Amino acid sequence: MIQNIKVFLQNPKKSKIYDILNINDDELQILKKLLEEYIEGNEDIKVRNILTELFSEDKIKALEYIGYIKKLLEEGWIVISSFSQIKNNDLSILEIFNSSVSLSVAFLKLIEQGSLDLVIPEKTPYNDHLEYLHDQFLRIEIYEQLSNIKSNYSKESASIKRLQSKLKLIENTIKEKIKKTKVELPVQNFIKEYELNEKEEILFLALLKEEYTSSNENAREQNYLLNLISDDEIERIKNRALLDDNSKLISEEIFEYDELFGAFGGYTKIYFLNEDILNELIHPKKKHKIEHIVRESIFDFIEPKKGLDEVILPSKTKEMINTLLKQIDKRVLKLLKEWGIKEGSDIEAKIIFYGPPGTGKTLTAHSIAKELDKPLLSLDSSKILSMYVGESEKNVRRLFDEYYSICEKLKTKPILLLNEADQFLSSRTTAAFSSADKMHNQMQNIFLEQLEKFDGLLIATTNLLETIDSAFSRRFEYKILFEKPTFKERKKLWKLKLPKSAQYEEGFDINKLSSFELTGAQIEVIIKNTAYKVAMRKKPVFKTEDFIEEIKKEKGSAFDSEKELGFIKV
């Protein structure tokens, strides 16, 4: 290290770094002079003093050599001290002449190391997603470094070239390592799934890096992000389209943003990654952990895919659900705790969804879990009871014991969904004539006892509210009716669920189909059955009569299942 400095001071042309510097002999003498001063403890030197000492005592003539200083600034080997916040390109010749300069960090590192050797990760497979993120964040750091210096330096400067070379090597290394990797890489899968282009990928990784490190308070600002992917002002203007409301990143809800007004007028946008996406990427093993814990229990773990706004429900039902969500909102619960109305701040509610099969009760429960970002544990009550004949009382206790055990392991309270809960909730027999009646009553008493002290969010679905024991009914704070769809709602369901890419006969009558009183589940079954029949034809064209035939079969059958619940917008 010391030897490199000695050689440069004695004869710069024999130095290891001479070819790297890309400068002429006069410019080399300026660097030598600045290094000598630096060693003497003089970090900042007036440009006019350097030029008059090395080239001409006449200041006017010395001014003619200002181009050497500009070249060294563009190459990144020196920096202006007195105008550190001003771009080099914005300074006039006289401003540079009367300013002070010092050796850049890049030059000092180069003179110490004697080369531009780059530290690049080895091309071995990734062991986990954190190793992958480490390399990607290193890549983003180089983009940030380029963003900081490219406005001051020439594109051909050694500093720019050095960073570009390092960037290219790292990007190639990441690609090679991904090819060899067999473990799951959630972030890479996400980029591929959403088909992000190179610039969208950089913006996405830059925000993800900030979520992990919180190292730069400006990293979320629109201008900062645009500078990462833009070489000049024109390109920056063009790239604004990548962050507007019609862009993929915003329209597909990958990014969210707030608008902040500045102290001197105008506003800027501050971007964030969607919270659900962020949780999935930062905690990729969370889902697998839940599945592992629930696997040996009596519950099914449900991962909801759709929110409430994507579930088709009558407006009155949808309004009641929205009101319910507002009442169990975390902000509301916090206030209730502060006022002494409620002891804890956890979400607590016992809810009954009742109504005919196929009207969306189960899917709505799923969507509530999605809205609240809660795991969902589902239990088909009728199946469990029929499976454990003679042990109903024991298994009701097991139901709640396992639920609380899972809560403890997950450190959170999942939503508990009891599907087809009629067996639990139906009126108890006042005169128990048989041992079966006694067992059933005993099971219900235990369930009532457990329900009384339950402190999570429980949703029970049933077909008939009238059959529910009044003691159970009083324990549920919310009772929400799910009615069969009206003509208007049935028409909407038909339009949403009919295949979009299929061919239909001329005069296809969707109003006629909507006139039949069907639930949403029945409409979906009818469409599926009709599609199979039409697909077998040589000319697969859907006719109104095809659906009517299936409707008659459906209406004439005893099928009335609630397995297909609710409907998703396409």
C-alpha positions as CSV (number, residue, x, y, z in Angstrom):
1,M,0.0,0.0,0.0
2,I,2.7,2.5,1.0
3,Q,4.8,1.3,-2.0
4,N,2.1,2.4,-4.4
5,I,2.1,5.9,-2.9
6,K,5.9,6.1,-3.1
7,V,6.0,5.1,-6.7
8,F,3.3,7.5,-7.7
9,L,5.1,10.5,-6.0
10,Q,8.5,9.6,-7.5
11,N,7.3,8.8,-11.1
12,P,3.5,8.7,-11.7
13,K,3.9,7.0,-15.1
14,K,5.6,3.9,-13.5
15,S,2.7,3.6,-11.0
16,K,0.4,0.6,-11.2
17,I,-2.6,2.9,-11.5
18,Y,-1.3,5.0,-14.4
19,D,-3.2,3.2,-17.2
20,I,-6.4,3.2,-15.0
21,L,-6.4,6.9,-14.6
22,N,-7.0,7.7,-18.3
23,I,-5.4,11.2,-18.1
24,N,-2.6,13.1,-19.8
25,D,0.8,14.1,-18.4
26,D,-0.3,17.6,-17.2
27,E,-3.3,16.2,-15.5
28,L,-1.1,13.6,-13.9
29,Q,1.1,16.3,-12.5
30,I,-1.9,18.0,-10.9
31,L,-2.8,14.7,-9.1
32,K,0.8,14.3,-8.0
33,K,0.8,17.8,-6.6
34,L,-2.5,17.3,-4.8
35,L,-1.3,14.0,-3.2
36,E,1.9,15.7,-2.0
37,E,-0.3,18.4,-0.3
38,Y,-2.6,15.8,1.1
39,I,0.3,14.1,2.8
40,E,1.4,17.4,4.2
41,G,-2.1,17.8,5.7
42,N,-3.5,20.2,3.2
43,E,-6.6,18.5,2.0
44,D,-8.3,21.4,0.2
45,I,-6.2,23.4,-2.4
46,K,-7.3,26.4,-4.4
47,V,-7.5,25.6,-8.1
48,R,-5.8,28.9,-9.1
49,N,-2.9,28.1,-6.8
50,I,-2.3,24.8,-8.4
51,L,-2.5,26.1,-12.0
52,T,-0.3,29.1,-11.3
53,E,2.3,27.0,-9.6
54,L,2.4,24.2,-12.2
55,F,1.8,26.1,-15.5
56,S,2.0,29.9,-15.3
57,E,2.2,32.6,-12.6
58,D,0.0,34.8,-14.9
59,K,-3.5,34.1,-13.6
60,I,-5.0,34.8,-17.0
61,K,-2.7,32.3,-18.7
62,A,-3.2,29.9,-15.8
63,L,-7.0,30.1,-16.5
64,E,-6.3,28.5,-19.9
65,Y,-5.4,25.2,-18.1
66,I,-8.8,25.0,-16.3
67,G,-9.7,22.1,-18.8
68,Y,-7.3,19.8,-16.9
69,I,-9.2,20.4,-13.7
70,K,-12.5,19.8,-15.4
71,K,-11.2,16.5,-16.8
72,L,-10.1,15.3,-13.4
73,L,-13.5,16.3,-12.0
74,E,-15.3,14.3,-14.7
75,E,-13.1,11.3,-14.2
76,G,-13.9,11.4,-10.5
77,W,-10.3,11.7,-9.2
78,I,-10.9,15.0,-7.6
79,V,-13.9,16.8,-6.0
80,I,-14.8,20.4,-5.5
81,S,-14.9,21.3,-1.8
82,S,-16.5,24.7,-1.7
83,F,-19.4,23.7,-4.0
84,S,-20.0,20.2,-2.8
85,Q,-23.8,20.4,-3.2
86,I,-23.6,21.8,-6.7
87,K,-23.2,19.7,-9.9
88,N,-19.9,20.2,-11.7
89,N,-21.7,20.8,-14.9
90,D,-23.5,23.7,-13.4
91,L,-20.3,25.5,-12.4
92,S,-18.7,28.2,-14.7
93,I,-15.0,28.2,-15.5
94,L,-14.4,31.2,-13.1
95,E,-16.3,29.4,-10.3
96,I,-14.0,26.4,-10.7
97,F,-10.9,28.6,-10.9
98,N,-11.8,30.2,-7.6
99,S,-12.9,27.1,-5.8
100,S,-10.9,24.5,-3.8
101,V,-10.5,20.9,-4.8
102,S,-9.4,17.8,-3.0
103,L,-8.6,14.2,-3.9
104,S,-11.7,12.0,-4.2
105,V,-12.3,8.9,-2.0
106,A,-12.2,6.9,-5.3
107,F,-8.6,8.1,-6.0
108,L,-7.4,7.5,-2.4
109,K,-8.8,4.0,-2.5
110,L,-7.2,3.4,-5.9
111,I,-3.7,4.7,-4.8
112,E,-3.9,2.5,-1.7
113,Q,-5.0,-0.7,-3.4
114,G,-3.1,-0.3,-6.6
115,S,-5.9,-1.7,-8.7
116,L,-9.7,-1.7,-9.3
117,D,-10.1,-5.3,-8.3
118,L,-13.8,-6.0,-7.7
119,V,-15.2,-8.1,-4.9
120,I,-17.8,-10.3,-6.5
121,P,-19.8,-13.1,-4.9
122,E,-18.8,-16.6,-5.8
123,K,-21.0,-18.3,-8.4
124,T,-22.3,-21.0,-6.1
125,P,-26.0,-21.8,-5.6
126,Y,-27.9,-19.8,-3.0
127,N,-28.5,-21.7,0.2
128,D,-31.6,-19.5,1.1
129,H,-33.5,-16.4,0.1
130,L,-31.4,-14.2,2.4
131,E,-28.2,-14.9,0.5
132,Y,-30.1,-14.0,-2.7
133,L,-31.3,-10.8,-1.1
134,H,-27.8,-9.9,0.0
135,D,-26.6,-10.0,-3.6
136,Q,-29.6,-8.1,-4.9
137,F,-29.2,-5.4,-2.3
138,L,-25.5,-5.1,-3.2
139,R,-26.6,-4.6,-6.8
140,I,-29.0,-1.8,-5.7
141,E,-26.2,-0.2,-3.8
142,I,-24.2,0.2,-7.0
143,Y,-27.3,1.7,-8.7
144,E,-27.4,4.2,-5.9
145,Q,-23.7,5.0,-6.2
146,L,-24.1,5.5,-9.9
147,S,-27.1,7.8,-9.3
148,N,-25.1,9.9,-6.9
149,I,-22.2,10.6,-9.3
150,K,-23.4,10.3,-12.8
151,S,-24.7,13.9,-12.9
152,N,-21.2,15.2,-12.1
153,Y,-19.0,12.8,-14.0
154,S,-18.6,12.0,-17.7
155,K,-20.1,8.7,-18.8
156,E,-16.5,7.7,-19.9
157,S,-15.0,8.6,-16.5
158,A,-13.1,5.9,-14.7
159,S,-15.4,6.1,-11.7
160,I,-18.5,5.5,-13.8
161,K,-16.9,2.7,-15.7
162,R,-15.6,1.1,-12.6
163,L,-19.1,1.0,-11.1
164,Q,-20.7,-0.2,-14.4
165,S,-18.2,-3.0,-14.6
166,K,-18.9,-4.1,-11.1
167,L,-22.7,-3.9,-11.7
168,K,-22.4,-6.0,-14.8
169,L,-20.3,-8.6,-13.0
170,I,-22.7,-8.8,-10.1
171,E,-25.8,-9.1,-12.3
172,N,-24.2,-11.9,-14.3
173,T,-23.2,-13.6,-11.1
174,I,-26.8,-13.4,-9.7
175,K,-28.1,-14.9,-12.9
176,E,-25.7,-17.8,-12.8
177,K,-26.4,-18.5,-9.1
178,I,-30.1,-18.5,-9.7
179,K,-29.7,-21.1,-12.4
180,K,-27.8,-23.4,-10.0
181,T,-30.2,-22.8,-7.1
182,K,-32.7,-25.4,-6.0
183,V,-34.2,-23.8,-2.9
184,E,-37.2,-21.5,-3.1
185,L,-36.4,-17.8,-3.8
186,P,-39.7,-16.0,-3.1
187,V,-38.5,-12.6,-4.4
188,Q,-37.3,-14.0,-7.7
189,N,-40.5,-16.0,-8.1
190,F,-42.5,-12.8,-7.5
191,I,-40.5,-10.9,-10.1
192,K,-41.1,-13.7,-12.6
193,E,-44.8,-14.1,-11.8
194,Y,-45.5,-10.4,-12.3
195,E,-43.2,-10.2,-15.4
196,L,-41.4,-7.1,-14.1
197,N,-39.1,-5.5,-16.7
198,E,-35.6,-4.5,-15.7
199,K,-36.5,-1.0,-14.5
200,E,-39.6,-2.2,-12.6
201,E,-37.4,-4.8,-11.0
202,I,-34.8,-2.2,-9.9
203,L,-37.6,0.0,-8.4
204,F,-39.1,-3.0,-6.6
205,L,-35.8,-4.2,-5.2
206,A,-34.8,-0.7,-4.1
207,L,-38.0,-0.4,-2.0
208,L,-37.6,-3.9,-0.6
209,K,-34.0,-3.0,0.4
210,E,-35.3,0.0,2.3
211,E,-37.9,-2.2,4.0
212,Y,-35.1,-4.4,5.3
213,T,-32.4,-1.9,6.1
214,S,-34.2,1.5,6.7
215,S,-30.8,3.0,5.7
216,N,-31.9,6.0,3.6
217,E,-34.8,8.3,4.5
218,N,-35.0,9.5,0.9
219,A,-35.1,6.1,-0.7
220,R,-38.9,6.1,-1.0
221,E,-39.2,9.4,-2.7
222,Q,-40.3,9.5,-6.4
223,N,-37.3,11.5,-7.6
224,Y,-34.8,9.3,-5.8
225,L,-36.3,6.2,-7.4
226,L,-36.4,7.7,-10.8
227,N,-32.8,8.7,-10.6
228,L,-31.8,5.1,-10.1
229,I,-33.1,4.1,-13.5
230,S,-32.5,7.3,-15.5
231,D,-29.4,8.6,-17.1
232,D,-30.6,12.1,-17.8
233,E,-33.6,14.5,-17.3
234,I,-35.4,13.4,-20.5
235,E,-35.2,9.7,-19.5
236,R,-36.3,10.6,-16.0
237,I,-39.5,12.3,-17.5
238,K,-40.2,9.2,-19.6
239,N,-39.7,6.9,-16.6
240,R,-42.3,8.7,-14.5
241,A,-44.8,6.5,-16.4
242,L,-43.5,3.5,-14.4
243,L,-44.8,5.1,-11.2
244,D,-48.1,6.7,-12.3
245,D,-51.5,5.3,-11.4
246,N,-51.8,3.3,-14.7
247,S,-48.4,1.6,-14.3
248,K,-48.1,-2.1,-13.5
249,L,-46.5,-1.4,-10.1
250,I,-49.4,0.8,-9.0
251,S,-52.4,-0.7,-10.9
252,E,-51.6,-4.2,-9.7
253,E,-51.1,-2.9,-6.2
254,I,-47.5,-3.9,-5.8
255,F,-46.6,-0.3,-4.7
256,E,-48.7,2.1,-2.6
257,Y,-47.9,5.8,-2.1
258,D,-48.6,8.9,-0.1
259,E,-48.5,12.4,-1.4
260,L,-46.5,14.8,0.8
261,F,-46.6,18.6,0.4
262,G,-43.2,20.3,0.6
263,A,-42.4,23.3,2.8
264,F,-41.8,25.5,-0.2
265,G,-44.8,24.4,-2.2
266,G,-45.3,21.4,-4.6
267,Y,-45.6,17.8,-3.5
268,T,-43.7,14.6,-3.8
269,K,-44.9,11.0,-3.7
270,I,-43.5,8.5,-1.1
271,Y,-43.7,4.9,-2.1
272,F,-44.2,1.7,-0.1
273,L,-44.5,-2.0,-0.9
274,N,-48.0,-3.5,-0.5
275,E,-48.1,-4.8,3.1
276,D,-49.5,-8.2,2.1
277,I,-46.7,-8.7,-0.5
278,L,-44.1,-7.5,1.9
279,N,-45.2,-9.9,4.6
280,E,-45.1,-12.8,2.1
281,L,-41.6,-11.9,0.9
282,I,-40.1,-11.1,4.2
283,H,-41.6,-14.1,6.0
284,P,-41.7,-16.7,3.3
285,K,-41.8,-19.5,5.8
286,K,-44.7,-18.2,7.8
287,K,-47.3,-20.0,5.6
288,H,-45.3,-23.3,5.9
289,K,-45.0,-22.8,9.6
290,I,-48.8,-22.5,10.0
291,E,-49.4,-25.5,7.7
292,H,-47.0,-27.6,9.8
293,I,-48.6,-26.6,13.1
294,V,-52.2,-27.2,11.9
295,R,-51.4,-30.4,10.0
296,E,-51.9,-32.7,13.0
297,S,-55.0,-30.9,14.3
298,I,-58.7,-31.3,13.5
299,F,-58.7,-28.0,11.6
300,D,-58.0,-27.2,8.0
301,F,-55.7,-24.2,7.4
302,I,-57.3,-21.9,4.8
303,E,-55.3,-19.2,2.9
304,P,-57.8,-16.7,1.6
305,K,-57.0,-15.4,-1.9
306,K,-59.7,-12.7,-2.3
307,G,-60.8,-9.7,-0.3
308,L,-64.4,-8.7,0.5
309,D,-64.5,-6.3,-2.5
310,E,-64.2,-9.3,-4.8
311,V,-67.1,-11.2,-3.3
312,I,-70.5,-10.8,-4.9
313,L,-73.2,-10.2,-2.2
314,P,-76.5,-8.4,-1.9
315,S,-75.8,-4.7,-1.0
316,K,-77.5,-5.0,2.4
317,T,-75.4,-8.0,3.4
318,K,-72.2,-6.3,2.1
319,E,-73.1,-3.2,4.1
320,M,-73.5,-5.3,7.3
321,I,-70.2,-7.0,6.7
322,N,-68.4,-3.6,6.2
323,T,-70.0,-2.3,9.4
324,L,-68.8,-5.4,11.2
325,L,-65.2,-4.9,10.0
326,K,-65.3,-1.3,11.1
327,Q,-66.4,-2.3,14.6
328,I,-63.6,-4.8,15.0
329,D,-61.0,-2.5,13.5
330,K,-57.8,-2.3,15.5
331,R,-58.1,1.5,15.9
332,V,-61.6,1.1,17.3
333,L,-60.5,-1.7,19.7
334,K,-57.7,0.4,20.9
335,L,-60.1,3.3,21.8
336,L,-62.4,0.9,23.5
337,K,-59.6,-0.4,25.6
338,E,-58.5,3.2,26.5
339,W,-62.1,4.0,27.6
340,G,-62.3,0.9,29.8
341,I,-65.1,-0.7,27.7
342,K,-62.8,-3.6,26.6
343,E,-60.0,-5.3,28.5
344,G,-57.7,-6.5,25.7
345,S,-56.8,-5.0,22.3
346,D,-57.3,-8.3,20.4
347,I,-60.1,-8.7,18.0
348,E,-63.0,-10.6,19.7
349,A,-66.3,-11.3,18.1
350,K,-68.8,-14.2,17.7
351,I,-70.7,-14.1,14.4
352,I,-73.4,-16.2,12.8
353,F,-73.8,-16.3,9.0
354,Y,-77.2,-17.8,8.2
355,G,-79.1,-18.4,5.0
356,P,-79.7,-20.9,2.2
357,P,-76.8,-23.0,0.9
358,G,-74.7,-21.5,-1.9
359,T,-75.2,-17.8,-0.9
360,G,-71.6,-17.0,0.0
361,K,-71.3,-17.6,3.7
362,T,-68.1,-19.5,3.8
363,L,-66.4,-17.4,1.1
364,T,-67.3,-14.3,3.0
365,A,-65.7,-15.7,6.1
366,H,-62.6,-16.4,4.0
367,S,-62.6,-12.8,2.7
368,I,-62.9,-11.4,6.3
369,A,-59.7,-13.3,7.2
370,K,-58.1,-11.7,4.1
371,E,-59.2,-8.2,5.1
372,L,-57.9,-8.7,8.7
373,D,-54.7,-10.4,7.5
374,K,-55.5,-13.3,9.9
375,P,-54.9,-17.1,9.5
376,L,-58.2,-19.0,9.1
377,L,-58.8,-22.4,10.8
378,S,-61.9,-24.1,9.3
379,L,-63.8,-27.0,10.9
380,D,-66.6,-28.9,9.1
381,S,-68.8,-29.4,12.2
382,S,-71.0,-32.1,10.7
383,K,-68.1,-34.2,9.6
384,I,-66.3,-34.0,12.9
385,L,-69.4,-35.0,14.8
386,S,-70.2,-38.0,12.6
387,M,-66.6,-39.1,12.8
388,Y,-66.6,-39.2,16.6
389,V,-69.9,-40.8,17.5
390,G,-70.0,-41.4,21.2
391,E,-67.2,-39.0,21.9
392,S,-68.8,-35.7,21.1
393,E,-68.3,-34.1,24.5
394,K,-64.6,-35.1,24.5
395,N,-64.1,-33.7,21.0
396,V,-65.8,-30.4,21.7
397,R,-63.2,-29.8,24.4
398,R,-60.5,-31.0,22.0
399,L,-61.7,-28.5,19.4
400,F,-61.0,-25.5,21.7
401,D,-57.9,-27.0,23.3
402,E,-56.3,-27.4,19.9
403,Y,-57.3,-24.0,18.9
404,Y,-55.7,-22.4,21.9
405,S,-52.6,-24.6,21.4
406,I,-52.2,-23.3,17.9
407,C,-52.7,-19.7,19.1
408,E,-49.8,-20.2,21.5
409,K,-47.5,-21.7,18.9
410,L,-48.3,-19.0,16.3
411,K,-48.3,-16.1,18.7
412,T,-51.5,-14.9,17.1
413,K,-55.2,-15.8,17.2
414,P,-56.5,-17.2,13.9
415,I,-60.1,-16.8,12.9
416,L,-62.1,-20.0,13.8
417,L,-64.7,-20.9,11.2
418,L,-67.3,-23.6,12.2
419,N,-69.0,-24.6,8.9
420,E,-72.5,-26.2,9.1
421,A,-72.6,-25.6,12.8
422,D,-76.3,-26.7,13.1
423,Q,-75.3,-29.7,15.2
424,F,-73.7,-27.5,17.8
425,L,-76.3,-24.8,17.8
426,S,-79.6,-26.5,17.4
427,S,-82.2,-26.4,20.2
428,R,-81.4,-28.8,23.1
429,T,-83.9,-31.6,23.9
430,T,-85.9,-30.7,27.0
431,A,-87.0,-34.3,27.6
432,A,-84.0,-36.6,26.8
433,F,-85.6,-39.9,26.0
434,S,-82.5,-41.7,24.8
435,S,-78.8,-41.9,25.6
436,A,-78.1,-40.2,22.3
437,D,-80.3,-37.2,23.3
438,K,-78.4,-37.0,26.7
439,M,-75.1,-37.1,24.9
440,H,-76.2,-34.5,22.5
441,N,-77.3,-32.2,25.2
442,Q,-74.1,-32.7,27.2
443,M,-72.1,-31.9,24.1
444,Q,-74.0,-28.7,23.6
445,N,-73.6,-27.7,27.2
446,I,-69.9,-28.1,26.9
447,F,-69.9,-26.1,23.6
448,L,-71.9,-23.3,25.3
449,E,-69.4,-23.2,28.2
450,Q,-66.5,-23.0,25.8
451,L,-68.3,-20.4,23.6
452,E,-68.9,-18.2,26.7
453,K,-65.2,-17.8,27.5
454,F,-63.9,-17.8,23.9
455,D,-61.8,-14.7,23.3
456,G,-61.0,-14.7,19.6
457,L,-63.0,-14.2,16.4
458,L,-65.4,-17.1,15.7
459,I,-67.7,-17.4,12.7
460,A,-70.4,-20.1,12.5
461,T,-72.4,-20.8,9.4
462,T,-75.8,-22.4,9.4
463,N,-78.8,-22.7,7.1
464,L,-81.6,-21.9,9.5
465,L,-81.5,-19.4,12.3
466,E,-84.9,-20.6,13.6
467,T,-83.4,-23.9,14.8
468,I,-80.7,-22.3,16.9
469,D,-81.1,-22.7,20.7
470,S,-81.8,-19.3,22.2
471,A,-78.9,-19.7,24.7
472,F,-76.5,-19.9,21.8
473,S,-78.2,-17.1,19.9
474,R,-77.6,-14.7,22.8
475,R,-73.8,-15.5,22.8
476,F,-73.4,-14.3,19.2
477,E,-73.0,-10.5,18.9
478,Y,-73.6,-10.5,15.1
479,K,-76.2,-12.4,13.1
480,I,-76.0,-11.7,9.3
481,L,-78.5,-13.1,6.8
482,F,-77.3,-14.3,3.4
483,E,-80.3,-14.3,1.0
484,K,-80.6,-15.8,-2.4
485,P,-79.7,-13.5,-5.2
486,T,-82.3,-11.3,-6.9
487,F,-82.8,-11.2,-10.7
488,K,-80.4,-8.3,-10.9
489,E,-77.8,-10.1,-8.9
490,R,-78.3,-13.3,-10.8
491,K,-77.7,-11.5,-14.1
492,K,-74.5,-10.0,-12.7
493,L,-73.4,-13.5,-11.6
494,W,-74.1,-15.0,-15.1
495,K,-72.1,-12.2,-16.7
496,L,-69.2,-12.7,-14.4
497,K,-69.0,-16.4,-14.5
498,L,-69.8,-17.2,-18.2
499,P,-66.5,-18.0,-20.1
500,K,-65.1,-14.9,-21.7
501,S,-63.3,-16.5,-24.6
502,A,-66.1,-18.8,-25.7
503,Q,-68.4,-18.4,-28.7
504,Y,-72.2,-17.8,-28.2
505,E,-75.1,-18.1,-30.5
506,E,-76.6,-15.0,-32.0
507,G,-79.3,-13.7,-29.7
508,F,-77.9,-15.5,-26.7
509,D,-80.4,-14.6,-23.9
510,I,-78.8,-13.9,-20.5
511,N,-82.0,-12.3,-19.2
512,K,-83.9,-15.6,-19.7
513,L,-81.2,-17.5,-17.8
514,S,-81.3,-14.9,-15.0
515,S,-85.1,-15.4,-14.7
516,F,-84.5,-18.8,-13.0
517,E,-84.3,-18.6,-9.3
518,L,-80.9,-20.0,-8.6
519,T,-78.2,-19.5,-6.0
520,G,-74.7,-18.4,-7.0
521,A,-73.3,-21.9,-6.3
522,Q,-76.0,-23.4,-8.6
523,I,-75.2,-21.0,-11.4
524,E,-71.5,-22.0,-11.2
525,V,-72.3,-25.7,-11.3
526,I,-74.6,-25.2,-14.3
527,I,-72.0,-23.3,-16.2
528,K,-69.4,-26.0,-15.6
529,N,-71.7,-28.8,-16.6
530,T,-72.8,-27.0,-19.7
531,A,-69.2,-26.2,-20.7
532,Y,-68.3,-29.9,-20.6
533,K,-71.2,-30.8,-22.9
534,V,-70.4,-28.0,-25.4
535,A,-66.7,-28.7,-25.4
536,M,-67.4,-32.2,-26.9
537,R,-69.1,-30.7,-30.0
538,K,-67.3,-30.2,-33.3
539,K,-68.5,-26.6,-33.3
540,P,-68.4,-25.6,-29.6
541,V,-70.9,-22.7,-29.5
542,F,-72.9,-22.0,-26.4
543,K,-76.7,-21.8,-26.8
544,T,-79.3,-20.5,-24.4
545,E,-81.0,-23.8,-24.5
546,D,-77.9,-25.7,-23.4
547,F,-78.0,-23.8,-20.1
548,I,-81.7,-24.2,-19.7
549,E,-81.4,-28.0,-20.0
550,E,-78.8,-28.0,-17.2
551,I,-81.0,-25.6,-15.1
552,K,-83.9,-28.1,-15.4
553,K,-81.7,-30.9,-14.2
554,E,-80.4,-28.8,-11.4
555,K,-83.8,-27.6,-10.3
556,G,-85.2,-31.2,-10.5
557,S,-82.4,-32.8,-8.5
558,A,-82.0,-32.9,-4.8
559,F,-78.6,-31.2,-5.0
560,D,-78.4,-28.2,-2.7
561,S,-74.8,-28.2,-1.5
562,E,-73.0,-25.4,0.2
563,K,-69.5,-26.6,-0.9
564,E,-69.3,-24.1,-3.6
565,L,-69.8,-20.8,-1.7
566,G,-69.8,-17.3,-3.0
567,F,-68.4,-15.9,-6.2
568,I,-65.4,-14.1,-7.2
569,K,-65.3,-11.3,-9.7
570,V,-63.3,-12.2,-12.9
